[in-house]
Each structure stands twice: as C-alpha cells, then as structure tokens.
Amino acid sequence: MGEWHKTGCVLCAQNCGLELLVEDGRIIKSRPDKDNLRSEGYACRKGLNVVYHQYPKDRLTEPLKKVNGKFEPISWDQAITEIAEKMQAIAKEHGPRSLAYMGGSAQGGHMEAAFGLTWLRSMGSSYYYSSGGQEFSDSWWLFGRMLGKQYNLAVPDEHATEMMVAWGWNGMMSHQMPQARKTLRAISKDPDKLLVVVDPRVSETAAIANIHLAVKPGADALLIKAIIAIIVKEGWENSEYIQAHVQGWDRIRPWFEGFDYKAAIATCELELDQVTELCRLMTTKKWCMHPDLGLYMGRKGMLSLYLLKTLAAVCGRFGVRGGNVIPGFVVPMGFHADERDPKTWRTVETNMPPVAAGSFPPAVMPEEILSSHPDHLRAVYVSAVNPLRAYPDTQAYEEAFAKLDLLVVNDIVLSETARLAHYVLPCRTFYESCDTTFFPNNFPEVFFQIRRPVVEPPPLCLESCQITTLLADKMGLIPEIPEELYEAAKGDRLTFGMKLMEYAGAQPNALKVMPLVLAKTLGKEWDSAALAAIWGLLMTAPKAFRKNAARAGFEPGMDQGDRIFQALLDKPQGLWAGIVDPDENFCLIKTPSGKVEVFIPELEEDIKALDADSESAAMVMPKSFPLILNAGRHMDYNANTLMRNPEWNKGKRACTVAMHTEQAKALGLEDGQQVEVTTEAGSARGELQTTDQVRRGTVLIPHGFGLQYGDDVYGLNVNHLTKNTHRSSMGTPIHRFVPCRVEAV
C-alpha cells in the first residue's frame, strides 16, 4: 500500500496544497489537499501532473565537468575544489564585479536565494540576477518610489472588494492569486460585484468578465491617462483620501487638465461611454487592481504601471480594505535598493541599477558579459533557473555564456543552460528536499508552509543550499565553528540557539554568513541546509511578522520563532503564521512623507508628452513586421520550463502559433500548417492555430517550450524571437509587443 504525503505544488507561485501518493519510494499520483488553508482543495492540471516534473528523462545524478567539449563525471570534492579555486582566481585578478549569481527564482523554493546572496556578498559582489528583475523591475521600482520600499508589493484584497480590475492579466490561465479561477468566477457571478478586464483580446478571463475593454495593443498608458483626465474633469477624485494619504497630487494634476481624452480613447479603439462608465464605477465602488504581464512587459509598461498606480491613489484604493494593500510577510520579498544612493551598484555596460527588490534584470546580462569594460562579468553561478529558455534573446545568451571564463550551473536536469556550463552540479528536487516560498498573496492572513521531502534523492544529489554551502566553505568564507556548537546542534533547538548567540557575539563575522553557519551545524544534523535556515529565519524574524504571529495565536516570547517552526513541522499542509491588522496598513508606507507619493520627476516629461497624435503615429507597424507578437501566452499546457517531459501534454495542442482566423485567411494560411515567425531577433517555425480568441493583428506563442528532451526538441522556443535590448528603461523585456511577420514554410 502507498502512503499519501501532504506538500505543495512547485510549478507556480501559488504553491497550491497537494497530496502525493508514494509507493515503493516513488511518487505515482497527486491530488489537491483539502486541508491546505490557502488553497482548500483547489489545484490546476499542472499540480496534478507534478510526477512529470519529478521524474524527467535527463535527470542529473552526479557532478559533471566539461572536458574537450564533453561532460565527464567527477567527484563532489573535485568539483567544489576546482570551482572554488577558479572563482577565487577570477575575483583576485579582475575584482568582485567580475562575479554574478543568478537564482532565487524557483517557484517551489526560495531558500537557495539566502545562500546564493550570502556567498555573493561574501565575495564582495552585488550582481544578483533573478526572475523578479525579468518581470517586475518597472513595477517594483515604482513601489519603491510611491510606497517607500521596493518590496511593498500592494496586492489586491480580492475577497473584500466590490470590483476587480484585471489589467493585462489572464488570471483564468496564469492564476497569480489563491484559487484564481474559483475567485474570478465568484466575483463575476456575484450580483453585488464586478469583474472588469482590460485586455486587447477576449482571453479566458475576459470571456467571463462583466465588463471587457478591448484596448488597442500597446495603448494602455494612453487609456489610463484618459481615465484620470475624465475623473479630473468631472471632479470625481477622492479629495478626502488624497488630503490624508497622498503626496504630490497637486504637482501632477495639471498633467491631466485639458487633456484631449476623447481623441485618446478613439486612438485606443474604445467607446467614450464605456470608458466614462468605468470612471464612474472607479470613483464610487471599492475596487482593486491586478495588473500582469500585459502591462509589466507591454509597450510603455513603465508609464502604464505608473499611471495605474496613480489612478488607484486618486480613487483612494491603496491601504484600504477591498483595494490594494501591503500584505504581511514572514520576510520581505527581496530588499530595497535605491539607485539614487551612490553606494548602490550599477552594471558597468548598461548602467542598470538593481530595482526589482535588489536584483538586476536578466535582459542586460549578455551585454555585461560581452562588454569590453575591464570590470565585465567573467564568472556566473546559475542556481535552479534556465536562462537559455526563461530569459529574452536565446542567441545573445548563447554567445555571452560561451565567452565566460566560468559558468557553473546547479539543476535537477541537464537543461539548455547546463549544456553550456563548465561544471554542472546535481540538485535534489523540491520533493526530495526541504524548502519554502514567500509569495505574498494573502490578506490579512500570512500563510506559510515548510515542504518536507516525500521521496529519497539519488545518492549524490544535494540541496542547492547545501551546494552553495560547500562552495563557500571551500573558499574560506565561513568563520571557524567551535566543536561545542556542532555538539549543541545534536540537542534541543533552544539550547543550540543560546550557544549560537554566544558564538555570534564572539565572532561578529558569523552574522554576515549565518545561513552558512546554520547549514554546517543544524543543517548537518538534519541533512537540510534549507530547513536549518528556515529555523534561523523564524527565530530572527522582523518585528512586523512577530506582531502578526501574535495575532495568529503565537504568543510573544524568546521562543516564539521556535514554536512557529514546530507548528509548521506538525502541520505539513501549512498554516496561518500571522494576521495583519488592516488598520495599520498605512503605517507600512515608508516614503519620506509617510504617504503615497505620486510625483516621480523622472517620468514627468514622458507623461506630459503622451497624447493621441504621438501614440497613433508610434503604433503604426513597419511593413517588414506588420504583426504584434505576444511572446508568452499563458495556458493550461505550459509551466515555465519545469515540465520537460512532453507526455504530460500528450494529445494537446500545447505549443502553437495562434492567430485570428480571418487574419490567417488573409495571409493564405490554414490551421495546422507549419509557419515561420520572424522578428528582429530571428526566425522560428511552429504549427499554426487559428482562433477568434486572438485579436486581429496579433500573434500568440506560449513560453516554456523549445526544450531538449532526450534527443528531441519539443515545441517552439519563443525567446529565440525576442531581443534582450527590446526592454524598458529599467530592464523589463517588452515581450507583449514584439513586431513580427508570419509566413508559410
């Protein structure tokens, strides 16, 4: 008989609760976990197919070194020794700016980021690249300016709202909130609520919406400026809220006075009455906004996001129930890095700051490697991410990685990126190791779950956290640990904690590398560096979390963190580790004024210049590329690059080039035939799918394909069609507006 184990999905940021059936040491089936307080028995087909993630054909089971262009197995000791020596030699000769760490992006585990960053900083470098910088650079930079900290991610309070505004977000496919499909359907069917979708096409979410504004692709910023202009003209702004909680409105209000919103709305290919009605609803109802990649990676995404956040402030929707609120954190998502501080590093070739909660945008990495600057990147440590498929411009990455003095990759498979590495190190999967995530998607509750191993790993596979600890230790980055601390790790946790405090007091350098110290002591006893670091994190959690934890029933005290840790071990399905006081939300705003600051001087001229005439001219597509490629369609059939075995989609049309039926017919193309898509970056071939769900003039291709599985390549790699230089001023790739053409093969 098999045994069911409670855990969570590791394929997207919702981490829905799952139960996995294990027989003879192997996962054979998954089902939703009804005991998970956050997902309550909800899961999508990806979670129900995690067995395909767990058991890929190209699983890594031993360290590999590239010798004369081919990989050879080597021992862990040889791998770590050689990597450490080469890293140190590069840093000694070229300085710390030659080193970068790319990781902290796994949907199923965030603890390796604590280890990767500790290693990186101990080497004197700040060059941390993550998927946060891939998608959220513009948005998190704006949160930093408007709410005071880049990690103040004001999320929609969907359960208390009267109107959800999904802007550029297809939540029925991309999820991005707990129980997304269930929640969105409930809002759309509730007679007292409204679901509003702003999206150029009739997406799966737009199809169930109460109101759908089919804005012209790329015109979002112009539309939001028009909406604010209507509100200003009608005098509908929330003056009481603005007086109490908004700074700078008087400086930007003139930007919208006298603006020709009628011409703007016509340029957006919308009806004035429909937009005016939305303005009325936004100024009379409790509403929250949920933007997504349609804005984050859209044309003029920075301006769109800035104006949308300004619109929320004008309507009084930040920091209030049913609006957009700062959720509770166990620890914040990343750290604040203000580019105006002269101590904040910038990249040497592109002069890019780390704006996505401390991480740099991956789009600039190829240029930073290929640069002729003496401080260009020469060594990259890639942990549990696949930039050759996850990030823009595959060709640029291939060229850049080929020029590195050292590329080290740890992963569970020989991924496309790993194939280019000098050393490949085998990781345990998330179902063979301990880990957790910190995605802040609940309010007012704070959910937390420790996912424990449910099956044994191959003998030579290690946690990514353990790998980084080995590397740091070999480099001499961990202070000497006394034997008594190792002995204390074998006993009870609180006694160990007291000994650890004594050690840290006597060895101040230990505080800077505490995750590594915990990994070598508690982690050694538990066979999990990540679990040891989670315990340490809870023992030293921020004051805000400790207050929230007390509201959830964990009484204050020196042992509060240990009690929470034990409760998490006792409840593998996770628990409410804290509860936020909604009345204190404004206290979390950390701007100089303590208010939502809506004036951002760097964006003033661009907002002023935004009008119907200039946008009409700018959005005329060139003859060579008359169509707009949306590079990254969300579907039930893609899961980043985490599901490599195509069998999970057997019988599905999982990776197609989708066009409107009439558009295809005008080009002499038919459903099912092979077509070639060409952009500035290159060309790729795929199967054409014709559908009325795609807007005329646009092309949709999903992400997460073009994977080499065994001897075959499955699907079309959409990042072969995206240029890394086609990006915003803060490095976010403009994947939702890529000029292209489509032709028959």
N, C-alpha and C positions, 0 to 999 in steps of 0.2 A: 504493500500500500504506500502511496505517496503521501507527502505532507505539504500543506499549504503554509506559505510564509508571507507575512504582511510586509510590504515595502512600498515603493512609489515608482511611477514611470520616470524614465530618464531621457525621454525623447523630445520634450519641450518644456518651457519654463513653468508650466502649470503643475508638473510633478504629481498628477492625479494618483490617488491611492490605488495600489494594485495588490492582489494576492497571487503568488506564484506557486504552482504545483511542482514539487521536486520529487523525482523518482530516480533511484539509483545514482544520486549525485548529479542529476541533470534536470534543468528546467524544461518542462514539457508543455506547460499551459499557463495562461494568465487570465485573470478575471478582475473586475472592479472591486475595490474594497469598500463595503458599505460602512465600515467603522471609521473611515477616514473623515475627520470633522470638516475638512475643507472641500473634498470632492464628493462625499456622501454617496459613493457608488457610481459616480459618473466617470466615464473614460471613453476615449475615441478609439478608432480601429488601430491607431499606432500603438497605443499601450497594450492592446490585446494581441499584438504581434511582436512583442519585445524579444521573443525567443529568436527571431531572425537577427536582432541586434546582438544578442548574447553569443551566438554561435556562427560567426562569419567564416567563410572558407579560408581567408587569408589571415587567420589569427596568428599573432606573434607569440612565440613561446620561449625565445632566448635572445640575448643581446646579439646584435649584428654590427659588423664593421665592413665598410666598403673598401675592397682591395682590388685595384686594377679594374674598377668599374663593376665589380660583382660583390654581393654580400657574402660574408663568411661569419659563421657563429664564433663568438668569443665568450670568455667568462665575464661575470659581473665585475670582478676585480680588475681585469684588463680594461674593460670598457670605461669604468669610472676613473681609473688611474690615468688613462690616455686622454679622456675628455678634460679632466681637471688640469692636467699639465698643459694642454693646448689652450684652454680658456685663459689660464693664468699667463701664459706666454703672450697671447694676443693682447690681453689687458696691460701687461707690463710694457710691451713695445708701442702700443697705439693708444693707450688710455682707456678709461671706463666707457667713454662714448662709443667705443667700437662694439659693445655688447648689448644685446637686446633679448628680452624674454617675451614670448608670445604665448598666451594661455589665459587661464582664468575664465574660459568661455564655455565650459562644458555645461549642457543643460541639466546634467544629473549630478554635478558635484562642483562646489566652489572652493573646497579646502585647498586644492593644489595652488590656488592663487596666493594664499597666505605664505606658502613655502616658496613659490617662484619669486614673489616680490621680496621676501626676506633674503633669498640668495642674491637677487639682482642688486638690491640696495647695499648688501654687504660687499659686493664687488665695486660699489661706487657709482653704479649706473641708475638712471631713471627711465630708461627706454623700455616701457611696458606697453605692449600692443595687445588689444583684446577685441572681441566682437562687440563690446559696448561702444568702442570707437568706430566700429564699422557702421552701426545703425543709428547711434544716439548722440553723436558728437554735437550736432546743432542743438538738439533738444536739451541735453544736459548742460551745455554751455548757457543756454537761455535760463534754465532753472537756477544756475549759479548766480546769474545777474539779477533775476527777478525775485527769487526766494532766498538768496544768500548763500546756498550751498549747492554744488552740482548734484549731490545725492539726494536733495529734497525733491524727489520724484512725486509730484502731486498726481495721485491716481484717481480714477473715477470711483465715487461712492455709489455704485450702481444700485444697491438694494434700497437706498433711501431717496433715490432720485425720482423725479416725475418725467424727465425726458433725457434719454441717452442720445448724444450726438456722436455718431461713428464717422469720423472724417478720414477717408483713405484707409479704412480698416475693414477687412472682411472677416469679422470675428467668427462667423459660422465655419470658416475653414482654418483660420490661423489661431483661433482660441484667444489666448492672451488675457484671460480673466478666468477665475474659477467657474467651472460649469458653464462655459460660454454659450453653447447652443441652448441649453435649458434656460439660462438667464435672458438671453436675447429674445427667445420666443415668448417668454413670460412677459417681458416688457411690451412687446408688440401686440400681444393679445389682451393686455390689461386695459380696460376702458378708461382708466384714470391716468394712463401713462402713454408715452410716445417713444418710438424708435425712429430716429432721423439718421439717414445715411447720406453722406456726400461722397460720391464716387462716380467717375465717368461712365462706368458700365453697370449693368444690372447683375451685380455679384450675388452670391448666395445670401448675403446679409441684406443687400438692397432689395432682394426679392420678397423678404418678409417685413420690410420696413413700413411704417405708417406714412413716412414722407421720404422721398428719394429725390435729391438734387443731382442730376447727371451733369456735373460741371465739365466743361471742356478740359481735356487733359492738359495739365500744366498751368491752368488758370486759377488755382486755388488761392494764391496770395491776393490776386486782384479781387476775387469774390469776397474774401474776408474783409478787405479794406472797404468794399462797397457796403457790407453788412454794418460795419462800425459807423460808416458815414450816414447810413439811414437812421441808426439809433441816435446819433448826434443831432441830425436834422429834426427828428421828432422829439428830442429831449427825453428819450427813454432810458438814458444811463442811470445806474443805481447811485444817485448822488450821496445818499447816506453812507453806503458801504465805501464809496470812493473816499469820502471825507475821513472815515475812520481807519481804512486799511490800505489805501493806495497812494503811492508817492509818484509824482511826475505826470499825472494826467493832464494838468494844466499846460505842460510843455508840449505834449503830443496831440492834444485835442485839435489844434489848428490844422494838423495834417489831414484831417477828415472833413473839416468845414469847407463847404463849397465844392467838394469832390464830385465829379460827374459820375455818380453811381449808376445812373440809367445806362450810360454808354458802357460802363464796366460790366454790368450784368448782361447786356446784349453780347459783349465780347465773350463772356463765359458761356454763352448759348443757353441761357436760362430765362425764365419769365419773371418780370419785375414783381408781379403779385405774389408769386410763390416765395420769392426771397423776402419780401416785406412781411409776409405772414410768419416766416421763420424768425425774423427780427422781433416781431410781437411776442412770439412764444418764448424767445430767449430772454425777454425782459419782463415776463410775467410768471414764468414757471421756474421751479427748481430743476436745473439741468447740469449735466456733467459732460465733459468731452472725452472722447477716446480716439486720439489720432494714432495713426500707424504708418507703415512704410510708404503708403501713398503720399504722405507729407514728408516723413523723415527722409525718404530717398526720392522725393519728387522734384520737379523743376522749381527753382526758387524756394526750396524747402525751408531754409532758414527764415525767410520773410514770412512764409505761410505759418510756421510754428510761432514766430514772434507775434504775429497779428492774432492768431487764435488764442494764445495765452493772454494777450491784451484784451481781446473780446471777453474772455472769461472774467478778467478783472473788472472791466467796465460794467458787466452784468452782475458782479458780486458773487462769483462762483468759486473762489479759492478759499479754502479753510473752513467751509461750512458744510453741514450735512446735505447730502444729495448733490454736492458739487465735486470739485477736485480737491482732495485732501492729502496731507502728508501722512503716510501710514506709519505704523510702528515698525521698528527694525530690531532684530536681535543685534546685528551690527549694520551700519550703513553699507549701501551698495557702492563700494569704492571710497574714494576720498576726494576732497576738494582741492583743485589745483588752479589757482587764479593766474592766468597768463600775464596779468599786469604786474605780478610780483617778479622782480628781476632774478630771484632765486629759482624760479620755475624754468626747467629746461625746455628748449625748443629743438626741433630736429635741424640738422645742420644744412641740409639741401633745400628743404621745403619750408623751413621756418615755422613749423607747425607746433602748437602747444598741446599738452595733454588735457583735453577738455571733457572727455567722457569719464567723469569721476576718476581722473588720474591716468587714464590710458590714452595712448596715441592711436590715431586712425590707421588701420592696416593698409588703406589705399596708398599711403605715402611710402611704405616700407621699400618697395622696389627701387624708388629713386634714392632712398637713403643708403641702399647697398651699392648701387651703381654710380653714386656720386664720386667726383674726383677730389672732394674735400678730404683733407688728411684725417678728419675725425669720422669718416663714414663708417657705417656698420660693416663689421667683418665676421662676427660670430652671432648666431641666433639659436636660442634654445626654445624649441616649439613643444608645448605640452598639451596633449589631448585636444588638438584642433587641427584642421586640414585646410590651410590657406590656399592650396592649389585648387580647391573646389569651393571653399567658403567665401573667398575674397575676390575683388574685381581683378580682371586682366590676368588670366592664367599665363599668357605668354610673357608678360612683364615679370611675373613671379618666377617662372622657369628660368628666364635669363638672369635674374638677380640671384636666385639661390645657387645657380651654377658658378657664380663669382665669389661666393662666400669662402672664407678660409676655414670655417667650421659651421656645419649645420647638424644639430642634434635634435632628434625627434623621439618623444615617447608617446606611444599609442597602443591600442589593442590590436591594430591591424597594420599591414604594410600598405598604408594609404598612398595616395598620389604624391603627397608631400614627403612621406617617409622614403619613397623610392629615390628621392633626390638627396637624401641625407648622407652624411659621412658615418654617423652612428645612429642606430635605431634601438630603442630600449623598450622592452615589452611590459605593458601595464596590465594590471588587473582590470576587469570590467567593473562597472558600478554594482553589479550583483555578486561580485567576488570580494568587495571591499566595503569599508565604511565611508560614508560621505553625507553631505547635506547641501542645500541651496538656501539662498537668502532673498529670493524674489519677493518684493513687497507688493502683493496683490490683494491684501485683505484690509478691511477697516470695519470696526475698530479693533478686531481681534488680531493677534500676531501669531501666525501659525509656524510651527517648527517640527521637523521630523529628522531623526537620525536613521538613515537607511543602512541596515546591517548586512553582512554577507549572507547569501542564501545558498550558495554553492562554493565549492573549493576552487581556487585558481590553479592553473598549471604550475608546476613546482617552481619555475624560475621567474614567474611574473610577480611584479611588485606594484604596490600603490604608487601613483605618480608622486605623492607626498614623500614616500619612502625613497624614491629615486632621487629626488631633489635633496633630501637629507644626506644621502650617501655622497652626492656630488659636493655639497657644501662642506661636509666633514673632511673629505679628501683634500679640499682646498684650504683647510685650516681655519674655516670661518666660524667654528663653534668653539667657545672657550672650554677649557678643561673642566670636566664634570667630576666632582668627587665621588668616590665609591659609595659613600653613605647616601647620596641621592639616588643612585641606582638601587641600593637596598631598600630605600623608602618607597620606591615605585612598586615594590613587591607587596606592600602592605595596603592599609586603607588610604583612600584618596585625600582626606583632610590632613592626615599626618604628613603625607607626601607634600601637600600644599604648603604646610608650615616650613618644611625643610627647603622647599623650592624658594620661598620668600627669603629665607636666610641666605641661601646661595646667591640669589639675585642681589641682595644687599651687599654681599662681599664681592660680587663680580658684576659690576654695573653693565659691562658689555653684553651680558647674557640677556638683558631685557630686549636688546635690539634683535636678537635671534631666538626669542622664546619659543616659537613653533618648532624650531630645530632641536632645542633643548628638550622639549616635551616629547618629541619624536624619539630621541635617543634614550629616554628614560621610561615614561609611561608607555610610549609607543612600542618600545621593545617588548614590554611585558604583554601588551595587548595585541601585538602583531598588526598595529594600525597607527601610523603617524597621524592620520586624519582624525581618528577618534580621540587621541590624546590632545590634539589641538582644539577640538570642539570642547572638551572639558575645560581647557585653559581659557578658551574664549568666554564660556559661560561664567567662569569664576571671576573674570575681569571685565564683564560686560559693561557697557556705558550706563551712566546713571539713569538715562531716559528709559532704557529697557528694564532696569531693575524696578523702577516705579511701575511700569506697565505689568511686569511679572507679579508684583504685589497685588495688583487689581485682579489678576487671574488666580489668586489664591496662594501664591508662593510668598510667604511672609518674609519681610526683610531680615537680613542677618548675614554673618560672615559666610555661612554655608548655603546661602540661597542658590548660588550657581550650581553647587553640587547636588542639591535637592532637585533642581530642574533637570540636570543631567540624568539623575537616576530615574526620574519620571519618564524621560524620553526613552531610556533603555527599557523601562517596564511597558511602555506603550509604543510598539514599533509602528503603529499606524499614525503616529504624530499626535500633537495636542496643541491647544491654545496656550502658548507660553506667556502671553501677555495680552493686555487690553488697554487700548489708548483711551485717554479722556478726550472726547471730541471738543470739549470746551477749551482745551489747551492748544488747539491746532495752530492758532496764530502765534503762539509762543515759540513754535519751531521755525518760524521765518527768521533768518539770520542776516538780513540786509542791514546796512548802517542805520536806516530809518526804522527798522522793525516792521516795515510794511512791504506790500508787493510793489516793487519798483518797476514801472513800465517804460521809463525813458532809458533807452540804450543808445548812446550817441553814435556808436559805430554803424548803426543801421538807419540813422535818420535820413541820409540823402537817398538811399535806395527806396525807402518807403515813400518819401515825397515824390520820387520820380515815377512811381508805379501808377500808370493810367491806362486807359483803354487803347489809345492810339499806339503807344510804345509796345504794349503787350500783343496787340493784333499783328504788328509787324514782326515781332520777335518770335511768334509762334508759327510763322509760315515755314513749313518743312522744305528743305532743299530737294531739288529734283532727283539727286542721286540717292537720297534716303527719305522717301516720301511718307513712311510709316513710323509709328512710335512703338518701340519695343518696351514692354513691361517685363523686366528681367527678374523673375522671382514670383511666379504665380503660386499662391497657397492652395493646396488641395489635400484631400484625404490620402494621397498617394506619395507625398514627399515628407521627409523628416530630416532636413539638413543633409548631412552625409552620413548619418548614424545608422541607416538601414541599407547595408550594402548588398545583401542577398536579394536579387530581383524576384525571387519566388514569392515574397510577401505581396507582390502586386501581380501575380500571375493571372492572366485573363483581363487585366485592366489596361485602359489606355492611359498609362501613367505619365509619360513624358512626350508631349506633343507640341507642335507649333500651332497655337489656336488663333483663328481669325474669324471675323464676321462672315457669314455665308455669302452675302451679296458682294462683299469686298473680294473674297476669293474668286467668285464667279467673274468679276470684272477683270481679274488678272489671269483668267483662263486656268484656274487651279481647282482641283477637286479634293474632296475629303478623302483622306487615306493615302494620298500620293506623297512621295518624297519631295521636299522643297529645301532650298538653300536660303538661309537668312544671312544677310551681310550687314555689318556695321563698320564704323571707323576702325574698330579693333580687329575684325577678322570675319570669317565666314564659318558657318556650321550647318549641318544637314539634319533634318528630322522629319517626322511624319506630320502632315497637315491635318488639323482637326477643324472643321467648320462648325460654327455655332452662332446663334443670335445673341448669346450671352456676352460676346465680346463686342466692344464698341467699334464702329467703322473707323478705319484709320489707325487701329492699334493691333498689336500682336502680343500674345501672352505665351511665355515659356516658363515652366516651373524651375525652381532651384533644386539642388541636391542630387543631380544626375550627372551623367558622364563619368560614372565610377568604373574603374577597372576591377572586375570580379573574376578571379581566376585568369583565364586567357582572353576574356571578352570584356568589352566596354559597353556598359548598359546606359542608354539614354544620351541626351544632348547636354553638354556642359555649358550652361548659359553664360558663365563667366569667361568663356572664350570670346564672347561677343561684347564684353564691357571693358572700357578703358579705365585704368586706375586714375588717370588725370581728369576724367569726367566726374567732377566732385564739387562739393560746396567749399566755401572758404574755410570751413573747419574740418574738411576731410571726409565728409559723408558722401559715398558714391551716389550718383544720380541714376539709380537703377530703374526708376519708374518712368524715365523719359529718355530713351536711347534711340536716336534716329536710325532707321534701318530700311532695308528693302527685302522683299521675298520673291523668289523666282523658282520656277520648276527646275528640278535637277535634270 
